[in-house]
C-alpha cells in the first residue's frame, strides 16, 4: 500500500512537471509566433533564393556584345561515337575553314527566368527566424551566341535548375535540386568544319548529329546564400553528377559512368567531376534616382581540370591526380536605369562562355542590357485581413 502511494505521488509530481513544461513551451511558442501571418503566392518572378549576379549562366533576359581577347573559337573537339569498348579518351579535332568573325565579336542573346511556384511565407515576431518561406523553384536559360553581324548562330546552350528553395529569416537561404546544362554547335560553326565522319546518327558521312554537343545532365545541386547586410551577399554551391547521368565529352566522365553497357574510364574513385562555385555581391544606390549600382564576383571551380587534353597536336586526354581544378573568374558591374532595366559590363576569364568550346581558355568583355521583370500572383495574405 505504501509503495502504491509513493508511486501515485511520484506520477502526480511527474505529471505536474510535465504539465508545467508544456505550459512553458506553449507560452514560449505563443510569444515566438505572436501575430503570425501567412501568405501564399501561386506564382512569382521574385525568388527567395536570388540568382547569382555574376554567374555567366544566370537565367535572365539580356542582350550584349562579347569582345574576345583570348580563346577565339577556331576548332571543335568531338568524342568518337563507339559501339565497342574503345578508348573514349581519344577524340577528333575539327578545324574551321576560317574565322567565324574576323573582328572577334559576338552577340549574346539570353532568354531565361526564375519562376517560383506554390510559395508559403510565415511572418511572426522574431528578428532571427522571421520570415520562413519555401517554394518550388525553376530556373531556365536559353543562351544564343551569334556572329557580330547578328546573322548566324555560332553556339547555343540550354541550362535549367529545378528543386526546392528555402529561406529562414533575413540572412539564410538555400536551394536543393537538379541542375542541367547541354550545349550545341550553331550553324555558323557547322558550316566551317571540314569533316568526313559518321557520328552514328546521321545517314551520310559528314552529317552532324546529336552527339555533337557538350552535355552534363541532371546533376545534384545544393546551394547556400547569406545576406550579411541589405547590400552584401555571399554564396556557395556544389554541383555533383548523379550515378545515372550522362557526361559529354566522354573523357570528362568518372569511372562509374557507362556508355553502351561499357565502363567509359578507369579514373581513380577520387575523381567525381564536381563543380563548385562561390561568389560575392554588393549593391548600393550611388545614383538613387536610377536605382542600385551592383558589383559581383563569381568563381567557378571544375574538377574536370584534372583531365589534361591535347587539342593541338592530336586528340587524346590523360588524367593527372595532382593537377589543380580548372578556375573560371567572372566580374560584373551593373547600373539600374529604372525598376526593370540595367546596363551591365562583365569580364570573363576561364572556360569559354560558349560551353561547346569548353576546352578553350577565354578572356572576354561583354557590354549589354538586362530586363528585370518582377511579378507575383498572390492568392492568400492573412496580414491584409
C-alpha positions, -999 to 999 in steps of 0.1 A, spaced: 0 0 0 28 24 9 46 15 -24 14 23 -44 10 57 -26 47 66 -34 42 55 -70 10 76 -73 27 106 -56 57 103 -80 34 101 -110 15 132 -98 47 151 -93 60 140 -127 27 150 -143 29 184 -127 64 189 -140 54 177 -175 23 200 -174 45 229 -163 70 222 -191 42 220 -217 27 253 -204 61 270 -206 67 257 -241 32 268 -251 38 304 -239 73 304 -255 59 293 -288 30 317 -285 54 346 -278 77 335 -307 49 332 -332 28 361 -319 10 379 -347 16 350 -371 8 359 -407 6 336 -436 10 344 -473 6 320 -503 19 330 -537 9 308 -566 34 323 -590 63 347 -585 93 360 -606 109 373 -574 129 344 -560 136 338 -523 169 323 -534 183 350 -556 201 342 -589 239 345 -588 245 380 -601 279 375 -618 274 339 -629 276 337 -668 248 310 -666 224 333 -647 188 330 -660 179 364 -674 165 384 -704 195 402 -718 214 411 -750 251 420 -751 281 422 -773 310 399 -764 345 412 -773 371 384 -774 407 390 -762 418 353 -759 405 319 -768 386 328 -800 370 296 -813 387 282 -844 380 244 -839 358 219 -820 365 187 -802 342 157 -805 340 123 -790 341 94 -814 308 76 -812 317 40 -804 298 7 -801 325 -13 -785 349 -6 -756 374 16 -774 394 41 -756 370 70 -751 398 94 -743 406 96 -780 387 123 -798 385 141 -831 396 177 -837 377 195 -864 393 228 -875 373 256 -890 379 267 -926 382 302 -914 374 325 -885 337 329 -877 340 367 -874 373 385 -882 368 412 -856 363 387 -828 329 400 -817 297 381 -809 262 389 -799 249 370 -768 211 368 -766 198 352 -733 162 343 -726 156 330 -691 139 335 -658 134 321 -623 99 310 -616 86 302 -581 55 281 -576 34 274 -545 53 297 -521 43 297 -485 56 325 -463 52 327 -425 59 360 -408 60 364 -370 76 384 -342 112 372 -343 140 391 -359 162 359 -362 137 334 -377 111 355 -394 101 352 -422 102 315 -430 95 307 -467 97 278 -491 86 270 -526 92 250 -557 117 269 -580 125 265 -616 153 284 -634 157 281 -671 180 297 -696 185 295 -734 215 315 -745 223 320 -781 256 333 -795 256 350 -829 282 364 -852 289 401 -846 268 408 -877 239 391 -858 231 369 -889 244 334 -880 243 313 -848 276 301 -835 266 281 -804 236 278 -780 232 264 -746 203 251 -725 206 254 -687 180 248 -660 176 241 -623 145 225 -607 141 219 -570 131 235 -536 142 268 -522 140 278 -486 146 309 -466 149 314 -428 150 349 -415 166 378 -434 200 361 -438 200 324 -447 185 309 -479 192 275 -495 183 256 -526 184 218 -534 176 201 -567 187 191 -601 209 211 -624 212 205 -661 231 220 -690 238 210 -726 254 228 -754 251 227 -792 271 239 -821 253 266 -842 250 265 -880 279 291 -883 302 266 -867 290 235 -886 294 252 -920 330 259 -912 340 224 -902 359 201 -926 345 167 -917 341 133 -933 330 114 -903 299 93 -894 288 101 -859 265 71 -857 233 91 -861 234 107 -895 225 88 -927 255 102 -946 292 106 -937 299 141 -927 265 148 -913 265 161 -878 241 145 -853 231 147 -817 264 136 -802 280 168 -814 274 187 -782 286 191 -747 261 175 -723 261 174 -685 227 161 -674 208 164 -642 235 169 -616 225 171 -579 230 207 -567 229 223 -533 235 260 -527 237 282 -496 233 320 -496 239 346 -468 226 381 -470 251 396 -445 236 431 -449 209 446 -471 237 453 -496 262 424 -492 257 388 -501 279 357 -503 270 323 -516 284 288 -524 271 259 -544 281 223 -551 272 206 -584 277 168 -583 269 143 -611 243 116 -605 251 80 -609 226 75 -638 235 107 -657 255 112 -689 286 134 -693 300 146 -726 327 146 -736 334 110 -725 369 118 -712 353 140 -685 332 111 -672 340 95 -638 347 58 -638 312 48 -628 296 63 -660 286 37 -685 282 41 -723 265 13 -744 270 -11 -714 307 -4 -711 327 15 -685 340 46 -701 371 54 -680 393 39 -653 399 71 -634 406 69 -596 375 68 -574 385 102 -560 376 119 -593 339 128 -594 337 156 -620 323 181 -594 318 218 -599 319 243 -571 311 279 -574 313 307 -548 307 344 -551 301 378 -535 278 407 -545 274 442 -533 246 466 -543 243 503 -533 222 532 -548 251 555 -558 225 572 -581 193 569 -560 171 582 -588 182 554 -611 185 525 -587 212 502 -574 248 500 -586 258 464 -582 292 447 -585 297 410 -582 324 383 -584 318 346 -592 344 319 -591 337 285 -607 360 256 -599 359 225 -622 373 192 -611 375 184 -648 407 204 -647 424 171 -637 417 159 -673 446 171 -695 436 170 -732 457 178 -762 437 195 -789 466 210 -809 489 180 -816 464 152 -818 433 142 -799 439 125 -766 432 130 -729 451 120 -698 442 121 -661 466 138 -636 457 133 -599 478 162 -588 465 187 -614 446 216 -600 409 222 -606 401 245 -635 392 280 -624 368 305 -641 365 341 -630 336 364 -637 333 401 -626 302 421 -634 292 457 -628 256 468 -634 237 501 -631 199 501 -628 184 525 -653 149 521 -638 130 494 -619 132 469 -648 163 477 -669 200 475 -662 232 484 -681 259 458 -675 296 453 -681 311 418 -675 347 405 -676 352 368 -680 384 348 -677 385 310 -679 364 283 -696 347 296 -728 314 315 -723 301 291 -750 300 257 -734 305 240 -768 341 253 -767 348 243 -731 384 234 -740 394 270 -748 407 293 -721 390 326 -729 392 363 -719 362 384 -729 345 417 -721 307 419 -726 286 451 -726 248 448 -727 213 455 -713 192 432 -690 155 433 -684 144 426 -648 107 416 -645 92 414 -610 57 399 -609 39 379 -583 4 364 -582 -8 364 -546 -37 342 -535 -37 343 -497 -22 370 -475 -36 369 -439 -16 401 -430 -42 420 -450 -71 406 -430 
